[in-house]
């Protein structure tokens, strides 16, 4: 039979066969020997240290002892029957106790022999004992697997255990796999990088991660595997970025013209922040390079992303191009349209709105104006990507809240011009730096990290249920000042019916406290028809109602400057980023705004940390970092579903320094050898060739 390798199907490994292979594939997605070897242990049992019997105590999690089995006897009858062994070393004696497999143990255990035992010490009636210890015959001439080492512990499932693939069974398979393929494990990273970052070889890392001799060896293996995971993600992303720059030439915006200058000098209602100026400058440089721009703009709620988008679109118009802005919902698109019209006036540029509600007559006029080139800027929803919508010369696309759109939807906007338009992607969801470097590593990233002057930070407080009447009193005070209030209930995934019961019970209570006709309440939840939902939202926007009661369907980005209070019910049920998004619905006017986090009296440690973080800071990026620590990258970004972050060892929350090191290393490689043509980069070249038809990396941007 041919020599086994990492790509050999798992059924050909000795001790596996078709049935075990089938369960390994279904339970662990292990299809090859290489897949098996990347099923890393999740912890290790320290078998490097021996304890003396005299030093053992019941508080120890586990202990390993070298001694001699001096006697073995059967004690008790029927249910109380047990096998008891007396075990001694030079410092004392203890009991070993077994309740199961007694006949087999009586045959196999050798009285008088030296054993290495392992288990949890306990004490009963003053007698020290270990129940069902692990037993290995001691032979000083032979170094035995499992003794004198850090013993790996693997994840298993009930189905795997039925095939004897518990942690011990998987450990045996790993040992067999390493022996079978060790010589054929090839290096994956150039030697120069291995030397520079003081990494062990790929071969050594795989052996040591499963069977480390000591802690130092284990640490070296962990570092190498983490480095490799992060390094190859960055290599793929930065290669994509480079290919896009080379492959897609972009329209060159080589002048700052009359419309941009008129708006900046005469129409801008407030001075730009330093952060806004910096981002506009970055966009200005990008659009004048001759390469197609792909830039992500992150900015916290209220940081002024829309003005940056407008000035970028004016830059396009000044250079003879059309621009468009796509928003995920009709309400948000309408809001953008009204806001931009207000900013530019009626004479500077022509702006139109295209949504599902646009009349046939108006739609026909928009299509005609677009094709003739008399319409400069089009704001809309998914309606923009319809085949009927044809631009004369589309040069700039803005996508708001990009995570709400699929890749194919964005690609349709690309195809609206022969030379792809520049792309500006905006999000109000702050993304931790490490996640941005992996999720959006092939985009240029701009951050608007200042709020416009005059904006007052939102004051956030946490009330327990016992303070509900105080909360109602505060709502009345704010409504008396002419302000409006949001009251949001969580969407409980397990039961939307239960969610509505919560909302309806809360609403009943609220209507008693805020009766008609003095108070009017809007209600919005996910079970309502879209028209009813929009009608209720518009009533609140027009200040026809003072209180908006909603589940989390309340739209991202809806702007009601008069709303000054956000009450979040059962706030402990929300994630941090969701709490921060909801808080951002208020604080949009000049008045002081407030966020009240209501919770039950019993809070988990994590729940308390979330609410304390919200009270302590308004900084979305700081909140995003805490959220990453608590929830992990997959939950925040949806990347667990998309397969983008295939990290088995590295952790974006804790390995930030290593990620930066990997990214900088890759940047330096591409700077020196953009096409990876040199001999020393052969391994990297072949990695990219292998992966070119693998993960859908385009789903990231």
C-alpha positions in Angstrom: 0.0 0.0 0.0 1.2 3.5 -0.8 2.6 5.6 2.0 -0.1 7.5 4.0 -0.1 11.3 4.0 -2.2 14.2 5.4 -4.6 14.0 2.5 -5.2 10.2 2.8 -9.0 9.5 3.5 -9.5 8.8 7.2 -10.9 5.2 6.6 -7.4 4.1 5.5 -5.8 4.9 8.9 -5.2 1.7 10.9 -7.9 1.2 13.6 -10.5 3.3 11.8 -12.4 1.5 8.9 -15.7 2.4 7.2 -18.0 2.6 10.3 -15.6 4.7 12.5 -14.8 6.9 9.4 -18.5 7.6 8.9 -19.0 8.7 12.5 -15.8 10.8 12.5 -17.0 12.6 9.3 -20.5 13.3 10.7 -19.5 14.3 14.2 -16.2 16.0 13.8 -16.0 16.8 10.0 -12.8 14.6 9.9 -12.4 13.3 6.3 -8.6 12.9 6.1 -5.7 12.2 8.3 -4.8 15.9 8.1 -8.3 16.8 9.4 -7.8 14.4 12.4 -4.5 16.0 13.3 -6.1 19.4 13.4 -8.6 18.2 16.0 -6.6 19.7 18.8 -6.9 18.8 22.5 -9.0 21.4 24.4 -7.0 20.8 27.6 -4.2 18.7 29.0 -3.8 16.6 32.1 -0.4 17.3 33.7 1.4 13.9 34.0 4.8 15.5 34.3 4.8 15.7 38.1 4.7 12.9 40.7 3.2 13.5 44.1 4.1 11.7 47.4 1.2 10.0 49.2 1.9 12.0 52.3 1.3 15.3 50.4 -2.0 14.3 48.8 -5.2 16.0 50.0 -8.9 16.0 48.8 -8.7 19.6 47.5 -6.4 18.5 44.6 -8.1 18.2 41.2 -6.0 15.2 40.4 -2.6 13.7 41.2 -0.1 11.2 39.8 1.7 8.9 42.2 4.5 6.3 41.7 4.2 3.4 44.1 3.6 -0.3 44.6 0.3 -2.3 44.8 0.8 -4.3 48.0 -2.5 -6.1 48.3 -5.9 -6.5 46.6 -9.1 -7.8 48.2 -12.9 -8.0 47.6 -15.0 -6.2 50.2 -18.8 -6.1 50.8 -21.6 -7.9 49.1 -24.0 -7.3 46.2 -24.6 -3.5 45.9 -21.7 -2.6 48.3 -19.3 -5.0 46.6 -16.0 -3.3 45.7 -12.3 -4.1 45.0 -9.9 -2.4 47.4 -6.2 -2.2 46.8 -3.5 -1.0 49.2 -1.0 1.3 47.5 2.3 2.5 49.1 5.3 4.7 48.4 8.2 5.6 50.8 6.0 8.3 52.5 2.8 6.4 53.3 -0.1 4.3 52.1 -3.6 4.8 50.6 -6.5 2.9 49.2 -7.4 2.3 45.6 -11.2 1.5 45.1 -13.1 0.0 42.1 -16.9 -0.6 41.9 -16.9 -1.8 38.3 -15.1 -4.3 36.0 -14.0 -6.2 39.1 -13.4 -9.7 37.6 -11.3 -8.2 34.8 -9.2 -6.1 37.3 -8.6 -9.1 39.5 -7.1 -10.9 36.6 -5.0 -8.0 35.2 -3.7 -6.2 38.2 -0.4 -7.5 39.6 0.1 -7.4 43.4 3.7 -6.5 44.2 4.2 -4.6 40.9 5.2 -0.9 40.6 2.4 1.3 39.1 1.9 4.9 38.1 -1.6 5.8 39.2 -3.6 8.9 38.4 -6.9 10.2 39.8 -8.6 12.5 42.2 -7.7 12.0 45.9 -10.6 11.9 48.4 -10.9 11.1 52.1 -13.4 8.8 53.9 -13.3 8.1 57.6 -9.8 9.5 57.8 -8.6 7.2 55.0 -7.1 8.7 51.8 -8.2 7.0 48.6 -8.6 7.3 44.8 -11.6 5.7 43.1 -11.2 4.1 39.7 -7.6 5.4 39.2 -5.8 5.2 35.8 -3.2 2.5 36.2 0.0 2.1 34.2 2.7 -0.5 34.9 5.9 1.3 35.6 9.0 0.3 33.7 12.0 2.7 34.2 13.6 1.5 31.0 10.7 2.4 28.7 9.3 5.9 28.2 5.6 5.1 27.9 3.0 7.3 26.2 0.7 8.9 28.8 3.3 8.8 31.5 5.7 11.7 32.3 3.9 14.0 29.9 1.0 16.4 29.4 -1.8 14.2 28.4 -4.2 15.5 25.8 -8.0 15.6 26.4 -10.2 15.7 23.3 -13.8 16.7 22.6 -16.1 13.7 22.0 -19.8 13.0 21.6 -22.2 10.2 22.6 -22.1 8.8 19.1 -18.3 8.8 19.0 -18.2 7.1 22.4 -20.3 4.2 21.1 -17.4 3.5 18.7 -14.8 3.7 21.6 -13.8 7.2 20.4 -13.8 8.9 23.8 -10.8 11.0 24.7 -8.6 7.9 25.1 -9.8 6.5 21.8 -9.1 9.7 19.9 -5.7 9.9 21.6 -4.8 6.5 20.3 -5.9 7.5 16.8 -3.8 10.6 17.0 -0.8 8.5 18.0 -1.4 6.1 15.1 -1.8 9.0 12.6 1.4 10.8 13.7 3.4 7.5 13.4 1.9 6.9 10.0 2.4 10.3 8.4 5.1 12.1 10.5 7.8 11.8 7.8 5.5 13.1 5.1 4.4 16.3 7.0 5.8 19.1 4.8 6.7 22.7 5.8 4.0 25.3 5.0 5.8 28.6 5.8 9.1 29.8 4.3 12.2 29.2 6.5 13.1 32.9 6.6 9.7 33.6 8.4 10.2 30.6 10.7 13.6 31.8 11.8 12.5 35.5 12.1 9.5 34.7 14.4 11.3 31.8 16.2 8.7 29.2 15.3 9.0 25.5 15.5 8.5 23.4 12.3 5.0 22.4 11.1 6.0 18.8 11.7 7.1 19.5 15.3 4.0 21.6 16.1 1.6 18.9 15.1 3.5 16.3 17.1 3.8 18.5 20.2 0.3 19.8 20.2 -1.0 16.2 20.7 1.8 14.8 22.8 3.9 17.5 24.4 6.8 16.5 26.7 6.5 19.6 28.8 4.9 23.0 29.0 7.6 24.8 27.0 7.1 22.4 24.1 3.4 22.8 24.2 3.6 26.6 24.2 5.9 26.5 21.2 3.4 24.3 19.3 0.5 26.6 20.2 2.4 29.7 19.0 3.3 28.0 15.7 -0.3 26.9 15.0 -1.9 30.2 16.0 0.7 32.1 13.8 -0.1 29.8 10.8 -3.8 30.3 11.1 -3.6 34.1 11.3 -0.8 34.3 8.8 -2.7 32.5 6.0 -5.9 34.4 6.5 -3.9 37.6 6.1 -2.0 36.2 3.1 -5.3 35.4 1.3 -7.0 38.7 2.2 -4.0 41.0 1.2 -3.5 39.0 -2.0 -7.2 39.6 -2.9 -6.8 43.3 -2.1 -3.7 43.4 -4.4 -5.5 41.5 -7.2 -8.5 43.8 -7.0 -6.2 46.9 -7.3 -4.4 45.4 -10.3 -7.5 43.9 -12.0 -10.0 46.7 -11.6 -9.0 50.0 -12.9 -11.2 52.8 -11.5 -12.5 56.1 -12.7 -10.1 58.9 -11.9 -11.6 61.8 -10.0 -8.8 64.3 -10.7 -10.5 67.5 -9.5 -12.4 69.0 -6.6 -15.0 71.0 -8.4 -17.7 73.6 -8.0 -20.4 71.5 -6.4 -18.1 70.1 -3.7 -16.7 73.6 -3.0 -20.1 75.3 -3.0 -21.4 72.7 -0.5 -18.3 72.9 1.7 -18.2 76.7 1.8 -21.9 77.7 1.7 -24.2 74.8 2.6 -22.4 72.8 5.3 -24.5 73.4 8.4 -21.7 72.6 10.9 -17.9 72.4 10.8 -16.5 69.0 9.9 -14.8 67.1 12.7 -11.1 66.2 12.3 -12.1 62.6 11.7 -14.5 63.5 8.9 -11.9 65.6 7.2 -9.4 62.7 7.5 -11.8 60.2 5.9 -12.8 62.6 3.1 -9.1 63.1 2.3 -8.5 59.3 2.2 -11.4 58.9 -0.2 -10.1 61.8 -2.3 -6.7 60.2 -2.6 -8.2 56.7 -3.4 -10.4 58.0 -6.2 -7.5 59.8 -7.9 -5.2 56.7 -8.2 -6.8 55.2 -11.3 -7.6 52.0 -9.3 -11.0 51.0 -8.1 -11.6 52.0 -4.5 -13.0 49.6 -1.9 -13.2 51.4 1.4 -15.1 50.6 4.6 -16.1 53.6 6.8 -16.8 52.7 10.4 -18.4 55.3 12.5 -20.3 55.2 15.7 -24.0 56.2 15.7 -24.2 60.0 15.1 -20.6 60.4 14.0 -21.5 62.0 10.6 -21.0 59.3 8.1 -23.8 60.6 5.9 -22.1 63.9 5.3 -18.8 62.1 4.3 -20.9 60.0 1.9 -22.6 63.1 0.4 -19.3 65.0 -0.1 -17.8 61.9 -1.8 -20.8 61.7 -4.1 -20.4 65.4 -4.9 -16.8 64.7 -5.8 -18.0 62.1 -8.3 -20.6 64.5 -9.8 -17.9 67.2 -10.2 -15.9 64.8 -12.2 -18.7 64.0 -14.6 -20.1 60.9 -13.0 -23.3 59.8 -11.3 -23.5 58.4 -7.8 -26.0 56.2 -5.8 -26.6 55.2 -2.2 -28.3 52.0 -1.3 -29.9 51.5 2.2 -31.4 48.2 3.5 -34.9 49.5 4.2 -37.4 52.0 2.7 -37.6 54.0 5.9 -33.8 54.4 6.0 -33.6 55.2 2.3 -36.3 57.9 2.6 -34.6 59.3 5.6 -31.3 59.5 3.8 -33.0 61.2 0.8 -34.8 63.8 2.9 -31.6 64.5 4.9 -29.5 64.9 1.8 -32.1 67.1 0.0 -32.1 69.3 3.1 -28.3 69.6 3.0 -27.8 70.4 -0.7 -31.0 72.3 -1.4 -32.9 72.3 -4.8 -30.3 73.8 -7.1 -26.9 72.2 -6.4 -27.4 68.7 -7.7 -30.4 66.6 -8.8 -31.3 63.9 -6.2 -34.1 61.3 -6.5 -35.5 58.5 -4.4 -36.2 55.0 -5.8 -37.9 52.4 -3.6 -40.6 49.7 -3.9 -43.2 52.4 -3.2 -42.1 54.8 -6.0 -45.1 55.2 -8.5 -44.8 53.8 -12.0 -44.9 57.3 -13.5 -42.1 58.6 -11.2 -40.1 55.4 -11.8 -40.2 56.0 -15.6 -39.0 59.6 -15.2 -36.1 58.4 -12.9 -35.1 55.7 -15.4 -35.1 58.3 -18.2 -33.1 60.9 -16.3 -30.5 58.3 -15.2 -29.9 57.1 -18.8 -29.7 60.7 -20.1 -27.3 61.7 -17.4 -29.5 64.5 -16.0 -29.9 62.7 -12.6 -26.8 63.1 -10.5 -27.5 61.1 -7.3 -30.0 58.3 -6.8 -30.9 57.1 -3.3 -32.8 53.9 -2.8 -33.3 50.3 -1.6 -32.8 47.0 -3.4 -34.8 48.7 -6.2 -31.4 50.2 -7.4 -30.1 46.8 -8.5 -33.0 46.0 -10.8 -32.0 45.4 -14.4 -34.2 48.3 -15.6 -32.2 50.8 -13.6 -29.4 51.9 -16.1 -27.0 54.7 -15.4 -25.3 56.8 -18.1 -22.0 56.9 -16.1 -22.1 55.5 -12.6 -18.8 56.3 -10.8 -19.5 56.1 -7.1 -21.6 53.7 -4.9 -22.3 54.1 -1.2 -23.7 51.1 0.6 -25.2 51.8 4.1 -25.2 49.1 6.8 -23.5 46.7 4.3 -24.0 43.6 6.5 -27.7 43.7 5.5 -26.9 43.1 1.8 -25.7 39.9 0.1 -22.6 39.7 -2.1 -24.6 39.2 -5.3 -26.7 42.4 -4.5 -23.5 44.4 -4.2 -22.0 42.8 -7.3 -25.0 44.0 -9.4 -24.2 47.6 -8.6 -20.6 46.9 -9.8 -22.0 45.8 -13.2 -23.9 49.1 -13.7 -20.8 50.5 -15.5 -18.1 49.1 -17.8 -15.4 50.4 -15.4 -16.6 49.4 -11.9 -17.6 52.4 -9.7 -15.7 53.2 -6.5 -17.3 51.5 -3.5 -17.8 53.2 -0.1 -19.3 50.8 2.4 -20.6 52.2 5.7 -21.4 50.6 9.0 -22.6 52.1 12.3 -21.7 48.8 14.0 -18.2 49.3 15.5 -16.0 46.4 14.7 -13.1 45.5 16.9 -9.7 46.1 15.3 -8.8 42.4 15.2 -12.1 41.4 13.6 -11.8 44.2 11.0 -8.3 43.0 10.1 -9.7 39.5 9.4 -13.3 40.2 8.2 -12.5 43.2 6.1 -8.8 42.7 5.6 -9.0 43.2 1.9 -10.7 46.6 2.2 -9.2 49.9 3.2 -10.7 50.9 6.5 -11.5 54.4 7.7 -12.8 55.2 11.2 -14.8 58.3 12.2 -14.0 58.3 15.9 -15.3 61.8 16.8 -18.8 63.1 17.4 -19.8 66.4 16.0 -19.5 69.4 18.3 -22.6 70.1 20.4 -23.6 66.5 20.7 -24.1 65.6 24.3 -23.1 62.1 25.4 -26.1 59.9 26.3 -26.4 59.3 30.0 -27.0 55.6 30.7 -28.4 54.2 34.0 -29.2 50.7 35.1 -32.5 50.1 37.1 -33.6 46.9 38.7 -37.3 46.0 38.5 -37.9 47.5 42.0 -37.2 51.0 40.4 -40.0 50.7 37.7 -42.2 53.5 39.2 -39.1 55.8 39.3 -38.6 55.0 35.6 -42.2 55.8 34.7 -41.9 59.1 36.6 -38.8 60.0 34.6 -40.6 59.2 31.3 -43.5 61.5 32.3 -41.0 64.4 33.0 -39.4 64.0 29.6 -42.7 63.8 27.8 -43.9 66.9 29.7 -40.9 68.7 28.1 -42.2 67.7 24.7 -39.8 64.8 24.2 -40.5 61.3 23.0 -39.6 57.9 24.5 -38.6 54.5 23.0 -39.5 51.4 25.1 -37.9 48.2 23.6 -38.5 44.5 24.5 -36.1 41.7 23.6 -36.8 39.3 20.8 -36.6 35.9 22.6 -35.3 33.5 19.9 -37.0 30.4 21.5 -40.5 31.8 21.3 -41.8 34.8 19.3 -45.2 34.1 20.9 -43.7 34.5 24.4 -42.0 37.7 23.0 -45.4 39.1 22.1 -46.9 38.1 25.4 -44.0 40.1 27.1 -44.7 43.1 24.9 -48.5 42.9 25.3 -48.2 42.5 29.1 -45.8 45.4 29.3 -48.1 47.5 27.0 -51.1 46.8 29.3 -49.1 48.1 32.3 -47.8 51.1 30.3 -51.3 52.1 29.1 -52.5 52.2 32.8 -49.6 54.5 33.6 -49.9 56.6 30.4 -53.7 56.7 29.6 -55.4 58.1 26.5 -56.1 60.9 25.5 -53.2 62.5 27.3 -50.6 60.0 26.0 -50.5 58.3 22.6 -48.5 55.1 22.0 -47.1 53.6 18.7 -46.5 49.8 18.7 -44.1 48.0 16.3 -43.2 44.3 16.3 -42.0 41.7 13.8 -45.4 40.0 13.3 -47.0 43.1 11.9 -47.5 43.6 8.2 -44.8 45.9 6.7 -47.4 48.7 5.9 -48.7 48.7 9.5 -45.2 48.8 10.8 -44.2 51.7 8.5 -47.4 53.6 9.4 -46.7 53.3 13.2 -43.0 54.3 12.7 -44.2 57.4 10.7 -46.6 58.4 13.4 -43.7 58.5 15.9 -41.4 60.3 13.4 -44.1 63.0 12.9 -44.5 63.3 16.7 -48.1 62.1 16.6 -47.3 59.7 19.4 -45.0 60.2 22.4 -44.0 56.6 23.2 -42.8 53.9 20.8 -43.2 50.4 22.2 -41.2 48.0 20.0 -39.4 44.7 19.8 -35.9 44.8 18.2 -37.4 45.3 14.7 -37.0 49.0 15.4 -34.9 50.1 12.4 -31.2 50.7 12.6 -30.5 54.4 11.7 -34.1 55.8 12.0 -33.6 59.4 13.0 -36.0 61.0 15.5 -34.0 63.9 17.0 -36.9 64.6 19.4 -36.7 61.2 21.1 -34.6 61.7 24.2 -35.2 58.5 26.2 -34.5 54.8 25.4 -35.8 52.3 27.9 -34.6 48.7 27.3 -36.7 46.1 29.1 -35.0 42.8 30.1 -31.7 44.4 29.1 -29.7 41.5 30.4 -31.1 39.4 27.5 -29.4 41.6 24.9 -25.9 41.4 23.5 -23.6 44.4 24.1 -23.6 45.5 20.4 -27.4 45.3 20.3 -27.7 47.4 23.5 -25.3 50.0 22.0 -27.3 50.1 18.7 -30.5 50.6 20.5 -29.0 53.4 22.7 -28.0 55.1 19.4 -31.7 55.7 18.5 -31.6 58.7 21.0 -29.0 61.5 21.4 -29.6 62.7 17.9 -30.8 66.2 18.9 -29.2 69.0 20.9 -31.0 68.0 24.1 -29.6 65.7 26.8 -30.7 62.1 26.1 -30.9 59.1 28.4 -30.8 55.3 28.2 -32.4 53.3 31.0 -31.5 49.6 31.2 -34.2 47.7 33.1 -33.3 44.2 34.4 -34.4 41.5 36.8 -32.8 41.4 40.2 -30.8 38.3 39.5 -27.9 38.9 37.0 -25.3 36.5 35.8 -21.6 37.6 36.0 -21.6 38.2 32.3 -24.9 40.0 32.3 -23.7 42.4 35.0 -20.4 43.1 33.0 -22.5 43.9 29.9 -24.7 46.4 31.8 -21.8 47.9 33.7 -19.9 48.4 30.4 -22.9 50.3 29.0 -23.2 52.5 32.0 -19.5 53.2 32.0 -18.8 54.1 28.4 -20.5 55.5 25.2 -17.4 54.4 23.1 -18.7 51.9 20.5 -15.2 50.6 19.8 -14.5 49.9 23.5 -17.9 48.2 23.7 -17.2 46.1 20.6 -13.9 44.9 22.2 -15.7 43.8 25.4 -18.3 42.1 23.3 -15.6 40.2 21.4 -14.1 39.0 24.7 -17.5 37.9 25.9 -19.0 36.3 22.8 -16.2 35.5 20.4 -15.8 36.5 16.8 -18.3 34.1 15.2 -21.3 35.4 17.2 -20.5 39.0 16.5 -19.9 38.8 12.8 -21.8 35.8 11.6 -18.5 34.4 10.4 -19.1 31.0 12.1 -21.8 30.4 9.5 -19.9 31.7 6.5 -16.7 29.8 7.2 -14.5 32.8 6.9 -12.7 32.6 10.2 -11.6 29.0 10.3 -9.7 29.4 13.5 -9.2 26.3 15.6 -6.4 27.6 17.9 -6.1 31.4 17.5 -8.5 33.7 19.3 -9.1 37.2 18.0 -10.0 38.5 21.4 -6.7 37.4 23.0 -4.2 37.1 20.1 -4.3 40.7 18.9 -0.6 41.2 19.1 0.1 38.0 17.1 -2.5 39.0 14.4 -0.8 42.4 14.0 2.6 40.6 13.7 1.2 38.3 11.0 -0.4 41.1 9.0 2.8 43.2 9.1 4.8 40.2 8.0 2.5 39.6 5.0 2.5 43.3 4.1 6.4 43.2 4.1 6.4 40.1 1.9 4.1 41.7 -0.7 6.1 44.9 -0.6 9.3 43.1 -1.5 7.8 40.5 -3.9 4.2 41.5 -5.0 3.7 38.5 -7.2 5.4 36.0 -4.9 7.7 35.0 -7.7 10.9 34.5 -5.7 12.0 30.9 -4.9 11.7 31.6 -1.1 8.0 32.4 -1.5 7.2 29.2 -3.4 5.2 27.7 -0.5 3.1 30.9 -0.3 2.5 30.8 -4.0 1.3 27.2 -3.9 -0.9 27.9 -0.9 -2.8 30.6 -2.8 -3.1 28.4 -5.9 -4.6 25.6 -3.8 -7.0 28.0 -2.0 -8.2 29.9 -5.1 -11.3 27.7 -5.4 -11.9 27.1 -1.7 -13.6 29.5 0.7 -15.7 32.2 -0.8 -13.4 35.0 0.4 -15.4 37.6 -1.6 -18.1 37.2 1.0 -16.1 39.1 3.4 -16.1 42.5 1.8 
